[in-house]
Amino acid sequence: MATHTKYGFCKASGEWVPRDEMLGLNVKAFDADNNEQRIQIRLSEDEWRRLVQMLKTLSWENDLRTAEQLRAETWT
């Protein structure tokens, strides 16, 4: 460990990482009333890549259907 280097704690890996090597995400979360919460995340590079990959699988695709369409899909 370098004497003057600042370290940040990566909560995903449970390790202290040089702050200059950490990568970040800034997430906006909205509840049903459209209240916004901002969440700042800083992680080691490996954990950042894992989280970004997982978040991409949750990406909204705007695939909307009516109740009638859903009923038709479950009966076919």
ABEGO torsion letter per residue (X at the ends): XBAABBBBBBAAAGBBBBAAABBBBBBBBBBAAGBBBBBBBBBBAAAAAAAAAAAAAABBAGBBBBAAAAAAAAAX
